[in-house]
């Protein structure tokens, strides 16, 4: 049986770096009848960084997926996408994240990936370009940041 595909668009925003931050994940998927659904997940933190918010967006998006699917994660964060596409994460794990920032979030993300049994494709998109859902994720993340 072919696994379904969920497209996830994520973004994080921070003012001050560190400072107040927000994140957003937008999940786009089709149900068994072929009807399209959109789920928005947002949140904020009082004292954080942009990279932490980028990671938090992916984490919260994956937490919302309840069964194994193919996940296409669209992010304008090279920090996130390159970690997997360029296999940096493998070296970081081997080194027990020694000297790495955001170790807690990377470990949480890796556990979620393993537990979810989802097949994940990491896709970098240019920020503030012509991707409708990436732009919406950016807008939502900024709104969350500004609401603090």
N, CA, C and O atoms as CSV, one atom per row, in Angstrom:
chain,resi,resn,atom,element,x,y,z
A,1,UNK,N,N,0.849,-1.191,0.000
A,1,UNK,CA,C,0.000,0.000,0.000
A,1,UNK,C,C,0.890,1.248,0.000
A,1,UNK,O,O,1.823,1.361,0.795
A,2,UNK,N,N,0.592,2.155,-0.881
A,2,UNK,CA,C,1.361,3.387,-0.996
A,2,UNK,C,C,1.041,4.326,0.168
A,2,UNK,O,O,-0.122,4.548,0.503
A,3,UNK,N,N,2.099,4.874,0.777
A,3,UNK,CA,C,1.886,5.823,1.875
A,3,UNK,C,C,1.416,7.158,1.312
A,3,UNK,O,O,1.807,7.568,0.219
A,4,UNK,N,N,0.577,7.815,2.081
A,4,UNK,CA,C,0.115,9.149,1.699
A,4,UNK,C,C,1.243,10.158,1.875
A,4,UNK,O,O,2.231,9.898,2.562
A,5,UNK,N,N,1.075,11.306,1.241
A,5,UNK,CA,C,2.071,12.373,1.329
A,5,UNK,C,C,1.485,13.582,2.036
A,5,UNK,O,O,0.370,14.017,1.749
A,6,UNK,N,N,2.254,14.105,2.956
A,6,UNK,CA,C,1.928,15.358,3.632
A,6,UNK,C,C,3.012,16.357,3.251
A,6,UNK,O,O,4.203,16.067,3.360
A,7,UNK,N,N,2.592,17.527,2.808
A,7,UNK,CA,C,3.530,18.614,2.561
A,7,UNK,C,C,3.511,19.510,3.797
A,7,UNK,O,O,2.454,19.952,4.246
A,8,UNK,N,N,4.699,19.768,4.335
A,8,UNK,CA,C,4.807,20.606,5.521
A,8,UNK,C,C,5.681,21.821,5.204
A,8,UNK,O,O,6.814,21.685,4.741
A,9,UNK,N,N,5.138,22.994,5.458
A,9,UNK,CA,C,5.853,24.250,5.244
A,9,UNK,C,C,6.132,24.835,6.617
A,9,UNK,O,O,5.214,25.011,7.417
A,10,UNK,N,N,7.401,25.138,6.895
A,10,UNK,CA,C,7.757,25.604,8.238
A,10,UNK,C,C,8.545,26.903,8.172
A,10,UNK,O,O,9.234,27.187,7.192
A,11,UNK,N,N,8.427,27.677,9.233
A,11,UNK,CA,C,9.237,28.886,9.346
A,11,UNK,C,C,9.322,29.301,10.804
A,11,UNK,O,O,8.450,28.992,11.616
A,12,UNK,N,N,10.393,30.007,11.108
A,12,UNK,CA,C,10.592,30.565,12.430
A,12,UNK,C,C,10.970,32.030,12.304
A,12,UNK,O,O,11.531,32.453,11.294
A,13,UNK,N,N,10.661,32.796,13.334
A,13,UNK,CA,C,10.976,34.227,13.337
A,13,UNK,C,C,11.445,34.611,14.735
A,13,UNK,O,O,10.958,34.086,15.736
A,14,UNK,N,N,12.387,35.525,14.782
A,14,UNK,CA,C,12.904,35.975,16.066
A,14,UNK,C,C,13.310,37.437,15.950
A,14,UNK,O,O,13.789,37.880,14.906
A,15,UNK,N,N,13.115,38.176,17.029
A,15,UNK,CA,C,13.514,39.569,17.060
A,15,UNK,C,C,14.555,39.732,18.160
A,15,UNK,O,O,14.259,39.536,19.339
A,16,UNK,N,N,15.760,40.087,17.773
A,16,UNK,CA,C,16.824,40.263,18.755
A,16,UNK,C,C,17.836,39.143,18.727
A,16,UNK,O,O,19.032,39.388,18.880
A,17,UNK,N,N,17.395,37.953,18.540
A,17,UNK,CA,C,18.241,36.763,18.346
A,17,UNK,C,C,19.382,36.666,19.353
A,17,UNK,O,O,20.522,36.760,18.898
A,18,UNK,N,N,19.218,36.490,20.666
A,18,UNK,CA,C,17.971,36.008,21.239
A,18,UNK,C,C,16.980,37.128,21.550
A,18,UNK,O,O,17.327,38.296,21.728
A,19,UNK,N,N,15.745,36.696,21.601
A,19,UNK,CA,C,14.643,37.598,21.872
A,19,UNK,C,C,13.340,36.857,21.679
A,19,UNK,O,O,13.332,35.628,21.617
A,20,UNK,N,N,12.240,37.578,21.584
A,20,UNK,CA,C,10.954,36.908,21.372
A,20,UNK,C,C,10.914,36.248,19.996
A,20,UNK,O,O,11.417,36.794,19.015
A,21,UNK,N,N,10.307,35.064,19.944
A,21,UNK,CA,C,10.263,34.340,18.681
A,21,UNK,C,C,8.935,33.649,18.463
A,21,UNK,O,O,8.154,33.440,19.391
A,22,UNK,N,N,8.701,33.299,17.205
A,22,UNK,CA,C,7.497,32.575,16.840
A,22,UNK,C,C,7.826,31.522,15.795
A,22,UNK,O,O,8.837,31.610,15.099
A,23,UNK,N,N,6.965,30.535,15.698
A,23,UNK,CA,C,7.154,29.490,14.691
A,23,UNK,C,C,5.805,29.120,14.093
A,23,UNK,O,O,4.752,29.365,14.683
A,24,UNK,N,N,5.862,28.525,12.910
A,24,UNK,CA,C,4.637,28.061,12.248
A,24,UNK,C,C,4.965,26.851,11.386
A,24,UNK,O,O,6.026,26.763,10.767
A,25,UNK,N,N,4.024,25.931,11.370
A,25,UNK,CA,C,4.077,24.781,10.470
A,25,UNK,C,C,2.711,24.672,9.822
A,25,UNK,O,O,1.682,24.732,10.496
A,26,UNK,N,N,2.713,24.514,8.522
A,26,UNK,CA,C,1.470,24.331,7.780
A,26,UNK,C,C,1.524,22.960,7.129
A,26,UNK,O,O,2.438,22.667,6.358
A,27,UNK,N,N,0.548,22.124,7.440
A,27,UNK,CA,C,0.470,20.791,6.867
A,27,UNK,C,C,-0.620,20.785,5.807
A,27,UNK,O,O,-1.743,21.226,6.050
A,28,UNK,N,N,-0.279,20.287,4.643
A,28,UNK,CA,C,-1.203,20.205,3.516
A,28,UNK,C,C,-1.285,18.730,3.120
A,28,UNK,O,O,-0.266,18.091,2.857
A,29,UNK,N,N,-2.512,18.194,3.081
A,29,UNK,CA,C,-2.664,16.776,2.758
A,29,UNK,C,C,-4.054,16.516,2.186
A,29,UNK,O,O,-4.957,17.346,2.301
A,30,UNK,N,N,-4.204,15.352,1.570
A,30,UNK,CA,C,-5.496,14.929,1.024
A,30,UNK,C,C,-6.001,13.743,1.827
A,30,UNK,O,O,-5.229,12.855,2.189
A,31,UNK,N,N,-7.310,13.730,2.107
A,31,UNK,CA,C,-7.896,12.609,2.835
A,31,UNK,C,C,-8.202,11.465,1.868
A,31,UNK,O,O,-7.876,11.536,0.683
A,32,UNK,N,N,-8.836,10.408,2.391
A,32,UNK,CA,C,-9.138,9.228,1.582
A,32,UNK,C,C,-10.058,9.531,0.410
A,32,UNK,O,O,-10.069,8.789,-0.572
A,33,UNK,N,N,-10.821,10.594,0.497
A,33,UNK,CA,C,-11.738,10.971,-0.585
A,33,UNK,C,C,-11.084,11.919,-1.586
A,33,UNK,O,O,-11.696,12.292,-2.587
A,34,UNK,N,N,-9.852,12.304,-1.315
A,34,UNK,CA,C,-9.148,13.215,-2.214
A,34,UNK,C,C,-9.364,14.680,-1.906
A,34,UNK,O,O,-8.907,15.548,-2.649
A,35,UNK,N,N,-10.066,14.965,-0.801
A,35,UNK,CA,C,-10.283,16.362,-0.409
A,35,UNK,C,C,-9.026,16.908,0.262
A,35,UNK,O,O,-8.415,16.239,1.096
A,36,UNK,N,N,-8.648,18.126,-0.110
A,36,UNK,CA,C,-7.448,18.742,0.446
A,36,UNK,C,C,-7.744,19.389,1.797
A,36,UNK,O,O,-8.791,20.005,1.993
A,37,UNK,N,N,-6.799,19.237,2.721
A,37,UNK,CA,C,-6.913,19.824,4.056
A,37,UNK,C,C,-5.643,20.593,4.377
A,37,UNK,O,O,-4.550,20.240,3.934
A,38,UNK,N,N,-5.809,21.648,5.154
A,38,UNK,CA,C,-4.697,22.473,5.616
A,38,UNK,C,C,-4.798,22.568,7.137
A,38,UNK,O,O,-5.855,22.889,7.680
A,39,UNK,N,N,-3.694,22.287,7.812
A,39,UNK,CA,C,-3.645,22.430,9.268
A,39,UNK,C,C,-2.518,23.394,9.599
A,39,UNK,O,O,-1.399,23.233,9.111
A,40,UNK,N,N,-2.805,24.395,10.426
A,40,UNK,CA,C,-1.806,25.377,10.835
A,40,UNK,C,C,-1.455,25.161,12.307
A,40,UNK,O,O,-2.331,25.011,13.159
A,41,UNK,N,N,-0.157,25.151,12.577
A,41,UNK,CA,C,0.337,24.984,13.943
A,41,UNK,C,C,1.270,26.154,14.225
A,41,UNK,O,O,2.207,26.405,13.467
A,42,UNK,N,N,1.016,26.857,15.298
A,42,UNK,CA,C,1.828,28.032,15.612
A,42,UNK,C,C,2.143,28.077,17.104
A,42,UNK,O,O,1.488,27.426,17.918
A,43,UNK,N,N,3.154,28.857,17.432
A,43,UNK,CA,C,3.499,29.049,18.827
A,43,UNK,C,C,4.577,30.109,18.967
A,43,UNK,O,O,5.074,30.648,17.978
A,44,UNK,N,N,4.925,30.395,20.202
A,44,UNK,CA,C,5.926,31.430,20.450
A,44,UNK,C,C,6.731,31.093,21.697
A,44,UNK,O,O,6.336,30.258,22.511
A,45,UNK,N,N,7.862,31.760,21.823
A,45,UNK,CA,C,8.729,31.643,22.992
A,45,UNK,C,C,9.218,33.053,23.327
A,45,UNK,O,O,9.433,33.872,22.434
A,46,UNK,N,N,9.390,33.323,24.612
A,46,UNK,CA,C,9.792,34.670,25.036
A,46,UNK,C,C,11.254,34.979,24.763
A,46,UNK,O,O,11.580,36.097,24.362
A,47,UNK,N,N,12.139,34.013,24.971
A,47,UNK,CA,C,13.571,34.277,24.821
A,47,UNK,C,C,14.186,33.123,24.043
A,47,UNK,O,O,14.451,32.058,24.600
A,48,UNK,N,N,14.407,33.340,22.765
A,48,UNK,CA,C,14.843,32.262,21.899
A,48,UNK,C,C,15.687,32.808,20.760
A,48,UNK,O,O,16.058,33.982,20.760
A,49,UNK,N,N,15.986,31.962,19.797
A,49,UNK,CA,C,16.736,32.377,18.607
A,49,UNK,C,C,15.985,31.947,17.354
A,49,UNK,O,O,15.072,31.124,17.411
A,50,UNK,N,N,16.380,32.509,16.239
A,50,UNK,CA,C,15.746,32.158,14.975
A,50,UNK,C,C,15.932,30.664,14.670
A,50,UNK,O,O,14.982,29.993,14.266
A,51,UNK,N,N,17.143,30.145,14.861
A,51,UNK,CA,C,17.377,28.732,14.572
A,51,UNK,C,C,16.532,27.819,15.451
A,51,UNK,O,O,16.049,26.787,14.986
A,52,UNK,N,N,16.352,28.186,16.705
A,52,UNK,CA,C,15.492,27.380,17.587
A,52,UNK,C,C,14.050,27.397,17.092
A,52,UNK,O,O,13.361,26.379,17.154
A,53,UNK,N,N,13.597,28.533,16.609
A,53,UNK,CA,C,12.221,28.602,16.113
A,53,UNK,C,C,12.055,27.802,14.810
A,53,UNK,O,O,11.010,27.193,14.580
A,54,UNK,N,N,13.083,27.809,13.971
A,54,UNK,CA,C,13.039,26.992,12.749
A,54,UNK,C,C,12.908,25.511,13.108
A,54,UNK,O,O,12.108,24.789,12.512
A,55,UNK,N,N,13.694,25.070,14.079
A,55,UNK,CA,C,13.622,23.677,14.520
A,55,UNK,C,C,12.292,23.368,15.202
A,55,UNK,O,O,11.704,22.312,14.971
A,56,UNK,N,N,11.819,24.285,16.040
A,56,UNK,CA,C,10.563,24.067,16.760
A,56,UNK,C,C,9.404,23.907,15.783
A,56,UNK,O,O,8.503,23.103,16.021
A,57,UNK,N,N,9.419,24.659,14.694
A,57,UNK,CA,C,8.354,24.549,13.691
A,57,UNK,C,C,8.293,23.129,13.117
A,57,UNK,O,O,7.212,22.555,12.983
A,58,UNK,N,N,9.448,22.574,12.783
A,58,UNK,CA,C,9.488,21.212,12.242
A,58,UNK,C,C,9.022,20.206,13.301
A,58,UNK,O,O,8.235,19.306,13.009
A,59,UNK,N,N,9.511,20.368,14.516
A,59,UNK,CA,C,9.134,19.458,15.607
A,59,UNK,C,C,7.624,19.455,15.820
A,59,UNK,O,O,7.002,18.394,15.882
A,60,UNK,N,N,7.043,20.632,15.932
A,60,UNK,CA,C,5.595,20.711,16.193
A,60,UNK,C,C,4.787,20.175,15.004
A,60,UNK,O,O,3.739,19.556,15.187
A,61,UNK,N,N,5.279,20.417,13.801
A,61,UNK,CA,C,4.605,19.866,12.627
A,61,UNK,C,C,4.621,18.348,12.629
A,61,UNK,O,O,3.603,17.716,12.345
A,62,UNK,N,N,5.765,17.756,12.946
A,62,UNK,CA,C,5.853,16.295,12.995
A,62,UNK,C,C,5.009,15.706,14.118
A,62,UNK,O,O,4.446,14.622,13.965
A,63,UNK,N,N,4.914,16.405,15.237
A,63,UNK,CA,C,4.081,15.922,16.344
A,63,UNK,C,C,2.617,15.798,15.928
A,63,UNK,O,O,1.885,14.974,16.475
A,64,UNK,N,N,2.190,16.611,14.967
A,64,UNK,CA,C,0.796,16.600,14.534
A,64,UNK,C,C,0.470,15.431,13.601
A,64,UNK,O,O,-0.701,15.156,13.340
A,65,UNK,N,N,1.489,14.748,13.101
A,65,UNK,CA,C,1.273,13.628,12.185
A,65,UNK,C,C,1.120,12.358,13.023
A,65,UNK,O,O,2.006,12.006,13.801
A,66,UNK,N,N,-0.002,11.685,12.855
A,66,UNK,CA,C,-0.346,10.585,13.754
A,66,UNK,C,C,-0.057,9.185,13.205
A,66,UNK,O,O,-0.183,8.205,13.939
A,67,UNK,N,N,0.325,9.075,11.941
A,67,UNK,CA,C,0.639,7.762,11.375
A,67,UNK,C,C,1.699,7.936,10.293
A,67,UNK,O,O,1.882,9.038,9.776
A,68,UNK,N,N,2.398,6.854,9.948
A,68,UNK,CA,C,3.485,6.970,8.962
A,68,UNK,C,C,2.991,7.454,7.598
A,68,UNK,O,O,2.055,6.894,7.026
A,69,UNK,N,N,3.626,8.485,7.101
A,69,UNK,CA,C,3.336,9.050,5.782
A,69,UNK,C,C,4.660,9.511,5.166
A,69,UNK,O,O,5.684,9.577,5.847
A,70,UNK,N,N,4.623,9.819,3.902
A,70,UNK,CA,C,5.736,10.529,3.280
A,70,UNK,C,C,5.567,11.996,3.635
A,70,UNK,O,O,4.487,12.558,3.454
A,71,UNK,N,N,6.607,12.612,4.130
A,71,UNK,CA,C,6.535,14.030,4.497
A,71,UNK,C,C,7.552,14.800,3.668
A,71,UNK,O,O,8.746,14.498,3.678
A,72,UNK,N,N,7.064,15.783,2.964
A,72,UNK,CA,C,7.932,16.712,2.252
A,72,UNK,C,C,7.982,17.978,3.097
A,72,UNK,O,O,6.995,18.706,3.195
A,73,UNK,N,N,9.138,18.237,3.708
A,73,UNK,CA,C,9.283,19.399,4.579
A,73,UNK,C,C,9.947,20.513,3.788
A,73,UNK,O,O,11.097,20.397,3.366
A,74,UNK,N,N,9.203,21.591,3.596
A,74,UNK,CA,C,9.682,22.772,2.885
A,74,UNK,C,C,10.095,23.812,3.923
A,74,UNK,O,O,9.287,24.222,4.756
A,75,UNK,N,N,11.351,24.233,3.869
A,75,UNK,CA,C,11.857,25.203,4.834
A,75,UNK,C,C,12.814,26.155,4.130
A,75,UNK,O,O,13.534,25.762,3.211
A,76,UNK,N,N,12.814,27.405,4.567
A,76,UNK,CA,C,13.791,28.350,4.025
A,76,UNK,C,C,15.040,28.409,4.910
A,76,UNK,O,O,15.880,29.296,4.755
A,77,UNK,N,N,15.149,27.464,5.828
A,77,UNK,CA,C,16.294,27.399,6.734
A,77,UNK,C,C,17.316,26.387,6.222
A,77,UNK,O,O,17.084,25.179,6.274
A,78,UNK,N,N,18.446,26.889,5.729
A,78,UNK,CA,C,19.543,25.998,5.327
A,78,UNK,C,C,20.069,25.243,6.549
A,78,UNK,O,O,20.524,24.104,6.435
A,79,UNK,N,N,20.004,25.878,7.705
A,79,UNK,CA,C,20.430,25.238,8.959
A,79,UNK,C,C,19.705,23.907,9.146
A,79,UNK,O,O,20.322,22.910,9.522
A,80,UNK,N,N,18.417,23.890,8.887
A,80,UNK,CA,C,17.617,22.678,9.050
A,80,UNK,C,C,17.785,21.740,7.857
A,80,UNK,O,O,18.111,20.567,8.037
A,81,UNK,N,N,17.570,22.236,6.654
A,81,UNK,CA,C,17.588,21.341,5.490
A,81,UNK,C,C,18.980,20.775,5.212
A,81,UNK,O,O,19.109,19.592,4.895
A,82,UNK,N,N,20.014,21.595,5.324
A,82,UNK,CA,C,21.363,21.107,5.060
A,82,UNK,C,C,21.825,20.096,6.111
A,82,UNK,O,O,22.621,19.207,5.808
A,83,UNK,N,N,21.339,20.226,7.319
A,83,UNK,CA,C,21.713,19.264,8.357
A,83,UNK,C,C,21.393,17.839,7.919
A,83,UNK,O,O,22.134,16.906,8.232
A,84,UNK,N,N,20.294,17.673,7.197
A,84,UNK,CA,C,19.896,16.346,6.733
A,84,UNK,C,C,20.382,16.069,5.315
A,84,UNK,O,O,20.922,14.997,5.041
A,85,UNK,N,N,20.193,17.024,4.419
A,85,UNK,CA,C,20.574,16.789,3.018
A,85,UNK,C,C,22.079,16.646,2.824
A,85,UNK,O,O,22.529,15.900,1.954
A,86,UNK,N,N,22.850,17.354,3.628
A,86,UNK,CA,C,24.311,17.260,3.522
A,86,UNK,C,C,24.901,16.322,4.579
A,86,UNK,O,O,26.119,16.221,4.732
A,87,UNK,N,N,24.008,15.639,5.303
A,87,UNK,CA,C,24.406,14.613,6.285
A,87,UNK,C,C,25.225,15.155,7.454
A,87,UNK,O,O,25.954,14.402,8.099
A,88,UNK,N,N,25.109,16.458,7.733
A,88,UNK,CA,C,25.810,17.012,8.893
A,88,UNK,C,C,25.344,16.324,10.172
A,88,UNK,O,O,26.127,16.078,11.090
A,89,UNK,N,N,24.055,16.022,10.205
A,89,UNK,CA,C,23.456,15.451,11.418
A,89,UNK,C,C,24.144,14.148,11.816
A,89,UNK,O,O,24.269,13.849,13.003
A,90,UNK,N,N,24.593,13.367,10.822
A,90,UNK,CA,C,25.267,12.097,11.123
A,90,UNK,C,C,26.542,12.334,11.922
A,90,UNK,O,O,26.818,11.621,12.886
A,91,UNK,N,N,27.312,13.331,11.521
A,91,UNK,CA,C,28.546,13.666,12.231
A,91,UNK,C,C,28.232,14.217,13.622
A,91,UNK,O,O,28.923,13.909,14.593
A,92,UNK,N,N,27.182,15.033,13.706
A,92,UNK,CA,C,26.820,15.608,15.001
A,92,UNK,C,C,26.432,14.506,15.984
A,92,UNK,O,O,26.797,14.562,17.158
A,93,UNK,N,N,25.697,13.511,15.506
A,93,UNK,CA,C,25.303,12.398,16.368
A,93,UNK,C,C,26.541,11.617,16.810
A,93,UNK,O,O,26.685,11.282,17.985
A,94,UNK,N,N,27.431,11.332,15.857
A,94,UNK,CA,C,28.665,10.606,16.190
A,94,UNK,C,C,29.477,11.339,17.255
A,94,UNK,O,O,30.098,10.716,18.116
A,95,UNK,N,N,29.464,12.675,17.184
A,95,UNK,CA,C,30.206,13.500,18.145
A,95,UNK,C,C,29.385,13.825,19.389
A,95,UNK,O,O,29.805,14.633,20.218
A,96,UNK,N,N,28.208,13.195,19.524
A,96,UNK,CA,C,27.306,13.442,20.657
A,96,UNK,C,C,26.955,14.926,20.783
A,96,UNK,O,O,26.776,15.450,21.883
A,97,UNK,N,N,26.863,15.579,19.636
A,97,UNK,CA,C,26.487,16.997,19.554
A,97,UNK,C,C,27.456,17.905,20.314
A,97,UNK,O,O,27.096,19.025,20.679
A,98,UNK,N,N,28.657,17.440,20.551
A,98,UNK,CA,C,29.646,18.227,21.282
A,98,UNK,C,C,29.881,19.566,20.586
A,98,UNK,O,O,30.218,19.616,19.403
A,99,UNK,N,N,29.699,20.641,21.338
A,99,UNK,CA,C,29.909,21.978,20.813
A,99,UNK,C,C,28.782,22.489,19.923
A,99,UNK,O,O,28.875,23.595,19.389
A,100,UNK,N,N,27.737,21.718,19.757
A,100,UNK,CA,C,26.606,22.096,18.895
A,100,UNK,C,C,25.576,22.878,19.684
A,100,UNK,O,O,25.251,22.535,20.821
A,101,UNK,N,N,25.074,23.917,19.077
A,101,UNK,CA,C,23.962,24.656,19.673
A,101,UNK,C,C,22.663,23.897,19.400
A,101,UNK,O,O,22.564,23.138,18.436
A,102,UNK,N,N,21.693,24.110,20.246
A,102,UNK,CA,C,20.341,23.564,20.088
A,102,UNK,C,C,20.301,22.043,20.149
A,102,UNK,O,O,19.442,21.408,19.537
A,103,UNK,N,N,21.234,21.469,20.891
A,103,UNK,CA,C,21.316,20.017,21.026
A,103,UNK,C,C,19.981,19.418,21.459
A,103,UNK,O,O,19.567,18.386,20.930
A,104,UNK,N,N,19.307,20.052,22.410
A,104,UNK,CA,C,18.044,19.512,22.915
A,104,UNK,C,C,17.006,19.380,21.806
A,104,UNK,O,O,16.288,18.382,21.745
A,105,UNK,N,N,16.922,20.378,20.931
A,105,UNK,CA,C,15.930,20.327,19.850
A,105,UNK,C,C,16.327,19.340,18.763
A,105,UNK,O,O,15.466,18.656,18.210
A,106,UNK,N,N,17.618,19.252,18.447
A,106,UNK,CA,C,18.059,18.274,17.443
A,106,UNK,C,C,17.753,16.861,17.922
A,106,UNK,O,O,17.277,16.032,17.147
A,107,UNK,N,N,18.022,16.585,19.188
A,107,UNK,CA,C,17.751,15.249,19.727
A,107,UNK,C,C,16.250,14.964,19.723
A,107,UNK,O,O,15.829,13.863,19.367
A,108,UNK,N,N,15.449,15.943,20.114
A,108,UNK,CA,C,13.994,15.762,20.084
A,108,UNK,C,C,13.518,15.488,18.658
A,108,UNK,O,O,12.679,14.614,18.437
A,109,UNK,N,N,14.051,16.233,17.697
A,109,UNK,CA,C,13.664,16.048,16.299
A,109,UNK,C,C,14.050,14.655,15.804
A,109,UNK,O,O,13.249,13.993,15.144
A,110,UNK,N,N,15.250,14.209,16.110
A,110,UNK,CA,C,15.684,12.874,15.680
A,110,UNK,C,C,14.816,11.775,16.294
A,110,UNK,O,O,14.491,10.795,15.624
A,111,UNK,N,N,14.444,11.931,17.548
A,111,UNK,CA,C,13.555,10.948,18.188
A,111,UNK,C,C,12.189,10.926,17.515
A,111,UNK,O,O,11.621,9.859,17.285
A,112,UNK,N,N,11.666,12.106,17.201
A,112,UNK,CA,C,10.367,12.178,16.516
A,112,UNK,C,C,10.418,11.500,15.151
A,112,UNK,O,O,9.499,10.771,14.779
A,113,UNK,N,N,11.481,11.740,14.418
A,113,UNK,CA,C,11.641,11.136,13.098
A,113,UNK,C,C,11.665,9.617,13.227
A,113,UNK,O,O,10.989,8.916,12.474
A,114,UNK,N,N,12.436,9.112,14.173
A,114,UNK,CA,C,12.542,7.663,14.363
A,114,UNK,C,C,11.208,7.066,14.793
A,114,UNK,O,O,10.792,6.030,14.273
A,115,UNK,N,N,10.547,7.706,15.728
A,115,UNK,CA,C,9.283,7.204,16.266
A,115,UNK,C,C,8.166,7.255,15.227
A,115,UNK,O,O,7.325,6.358,15.174
A,116,UNK,N,N,8.157,8.286,14.414
A,116,UNK,CA,C,7.063,8.481,13.459
A,116,UNK,C,C,7.073,7.472,12.324
A,116,UNK,O,O,6.029,7.184,11.739
A,117,UNK,N,N,8.244,6.933,12.010
A,117,UNK,CA,C,8.421,6.013,10.888
A,117,UNK,C,C,7.998,6.645,9.563
A,117,UNK,O,O,7.658,5.944,8.610
A,118,UNK,N,N,8.023,7.968,9.516
A,118,UNK,CA,C,7.711,8.695,8.286
A,118,UNK,C,C,8.933,8.718,7.375
A,118,UNK,O,O,10.071,8.729,7.843
A,119,UNK,N,N,8.687,8.726,6.100
A,119,UNK,CA,C,9.748,8.955,5.115
A,119,UNK,C,C,9.797,10.464,4.898
A,119,UNK,O,O,8.790,11.066,4.525
A,120,UNK,N,N,10.947,11.079,5.125
A,120,UNK,CA,C,11.027,12.542,5.083
A,120,UNK,C,C,11.955,13.000,3.973
A,120,UNK,O,O,13.062,12.489,3.805
A,121,UNK,N,N,11.473,13.976,3.225
A,121,UNK,CA,C,12.269,14.653,2.205
A,121,UNK,C,C,12.417,16.100,2.655
A,121,UNK,O,O,11.428,16.766,2.962
A,122,UNK,N,N,13.653,16.582,2.692
A,122,UNK,CA,C,13.952,17.933,3.146
A,122,UNK,C,C,14.147,18.823,1.924
A,122,UNK,O,O,15.049,18.586,1.122
A,123,UNK,N,N,13.309,19.844,1.779
A,123,UNK,CA,C,13.328,20.688,0.589
A,123,UNK,C,C,13.553,22.139,1.007
A,123,UNK,O,O,12.749,22.720,1.737
A,124,UNK,N,N,14.658,22.713,0.534
A,124,UNK,CA,C,14.917,24.120,0.820
A,124,UNK,C,C,14.163,24.978,-0.188
A,124,UNK,O,O,14.180,24.708,-1.389
A,125,UNK,N,N,13.502,26.014,0.317
A,125,UNK,CA,C,12.834,26.990,-0.544
A,125,UNK,C,C,13.375,28.370,-0.195
A,125,UNK,O,O,13.703,28.646,0.959
A,126,UNK,N,N,13.462,29.210,-1.176
A,126,UNK,CA,C,13.927,30.574,-0.937
A,126,UNK,C,C,12.875,31.328,-0.124
A,126,UNK,O,O,11.697,31.347,-0.479
A,127,UNK,N,N,13.314,31.945,0.965
A,127,UNK,CA,C,12.401,32.709,1.816
A,127,UNK,C,C,11.882,33.950,1.120
A,127,UNK,O,O,12.582,34.571,0.319
A,128,UNK,N,N,10.659,34.299,1.431
A,128,UNK,CA,C,10.016,35.520,0.921
A,128,UNK,C,C,9.973,35.539,-0.608
A,128,UNK,O,O,10.046,36.602,-1.225
A,129,UNK,N,N,9.854,34.365,-1.208
A,129,UNK,CA,C,9.788,34.281,-2.674
A,129,UNK,C,C,8.345,34.012,-3.090
A,129,UNK,O,O,7.419,34.636,-2.571
A,130,UNK,N,N,8.159,33.102,-4.006
A,130,UNK,CA,C,6.823,32.906,-4.568
A,130,UNK,C,C,6.123,31.644,-4.071
A,130,UNK,O,O,5.166,31.188,-4.697
A,131,UNK,N,N,6.579,31.072,-2.961
A,131,UNK,CA,C,5.930,29.888,-2.427
A,131,UNK,C,C,4.823,30.324,-1.461
A,131,UNK,O,O,5.099,30.824,-0.370
A,132,UNK,N,N,3.598,30.133,-1.870
A,132,UNK,CA,C,2.422,30.599,-1.118
A,132,UNK,C,C,2.433,30.131,0.342
A,132,UNK,O,O,2.221,30.932,1.252
A,133,UNK,N,N,2.678,28.845,0.562
A,133,UNK,CA,C,2.594,28.321,1.918
A,133,UNK,C,C,3.823,28.679,2.756
A,133,UNK,O,O,3.707,28.833,3.972
A,134,UNK,N,N,4.987,28.813,2.137
A,134,UNK,CA,C,6.153,29.277,2.878
A,134,UNK,C,C,5.927,30.713,3.323
A,134,UNK,O,O,6.277,31.079,4.445
A,135,UNK,N,N,5.347,31.524,2.456
A,135,UNK,CA,C,5.047,32.914,2.817
A,135,UNK,C,C,4.023,32.981,3.939
A,135,UNK,O,O,4.120,33.832,4.824
A,136,UNK,N,N,3.031,32.078,3.905
A,136,UNK,CA,C,2.032,32.048,4.965
A,136,UNK,C,C,2.679,31.617,6.285
A,136,UNK,O,O,2.375,32.183,7.336
A,137,UNK,N,N,3.561,30.626,6.238
A,137,UNK,CA,C,4.252,30.188,7.451
A,137,UNK,C,C,5.069,31.342,8.034
A,137,UNK,O,O,5.085,31.542,9.248
A,138,UNK,N,N,5.742,32.095,7.174
A,138,UNK,CA,C,6.505,33.260,7.622
A,138,UNK,C,C,5.585,34.272,8.297
A,138,UNK,O,O,5.897,34.771,9.378
A,139,UNK,N,N,4.463,34.573,7.671
A,139,UNK,CA,C,3.513,35.549,8.211
A,139,UNK,C,C,3.008,35.100,9.590
A,139,UNK,O,O,2.938,35.907,10.517
A,140,UNK,N,N,2.659,33.825,9.724
A,140,UNK,CA,C,2.158,33.303,10.989
A,140,UNK,C,C,3.228,33.324,12.080
A,140,UNK,O,O,2.941,33.654,13.231
A,141,UNK,N,N,4.466,32.969,11.714
A,141,UNK,CA,C,5.560,32.972,12.678
A,141,UNK,C,C,5.829,34.390,13.174
A,141,UNK,O,O,6.040,34.600,14.369
A,142,UNK,N,N,5.823,35.355,12.272
A,142,UNK,CA,C,6.032,36.751,12.659
A,142,UNK,C,C,4.901,37.238,13.559
A,142,UNK,O,O,5.149,37.946,14.535
A,143,UNK,N,N,3.660,36.866,13.240
A,143,UNK,CA,C,2.519,37.261,14.082
A,143,UNK,C,C,2.668,36.685,15.484
A,143,UNK,O,O,2.388,37.371,16.467
A,144,UNK,N,N,3.105,35.435,15.587
A,144,UNK,CA,C,3.304,34.818,16.898
A,144,UNK,C,C,4.416,35.537,17.676
A,144,UNK,O,O,4.285,35.809,18.870
A,145,UNK,N,N,5.504,35.834,16.973
A,145,UNK,CA,C,6.614,36.569,17.602
A,145,UNK,C,C,6.123,37.911,18.120
A,145,UNK,O,O,6.428,38.294,19.249
A,146,UNK,N,N,5.362,38.627,17.294
A,146,UNK,CA,C,4.922,39.975,17.638
A,146,UNK,C,C,3.829,39.976,18.724
A,146,UNK,O,O,3.561,41.011,19.335
A,147,UNK,N,N,3.206,38.819,18.956
A,147,UNK,CA,C,2.140,38.763,19.956
A,147,UNK,C,C,2.678,38.678,21.382
A,147,UNK,O,O,1.918,38.780,22.345
A,148,UNK,N,N,3.994,38.491,21.511
A,148,UNK,CA,C,4.575,38.371,22.863
A,148,UNK,C,C,4.709,39.752,23.488
A,148,UNK,O,O,5.174,39.875,24.621
